């Protein structure tokens, strides 16, 4: 569950942690109980409200074509850090060692997801409607994914494996793209 939520945090910074805190407060399905852990403060109503408000602001800024690249650069460190936090929070009931390892893995996974996110959008800066449509699809994927990963946590690990494969393929294609051109060699 933590790995899947960290991947989604690479797409949208505040939405996965807001839903994790809400699900934990409501004792929903297999959501981890944050009571008695260092992340117990996440179950506070004001913090959940603040996270959802920040998520709405992030979703709106992503739809605005002019501010999208700048907003993405501003939110990028938050995505990576919150990816570590959400993975660690999902593992918090297991103890300090699991929480620390999960936090580090969450930083890596959300950073990788953010890299794939920026790489796939790089060629679409001129296509305004395509960028907005992809943004809406990402929003839906994050909304459905957070619910799905809490209900069936194993799917999050599978998504993380797919993300690793996708990042590898993007790098191979990028390196192979100009391989045959003599002018770009050397």
Secondary structure by P-SEA (a helix, b strand, c coil): caaaaaaaaaacccaaaaaaaaaaaaccccccccccccccccccaaaaaaaaaaaaaaaaaaacccaaaaaaaaaaaaaaaaaaaaaaaaaccccaaaaaaaaaaaaaaaaaaaaaaaaaaccccccaaaaaaaaaaaaaaaaaaaaaaaacaaaaaaaaaaaaaaaaaaaaaaaacccccccccc
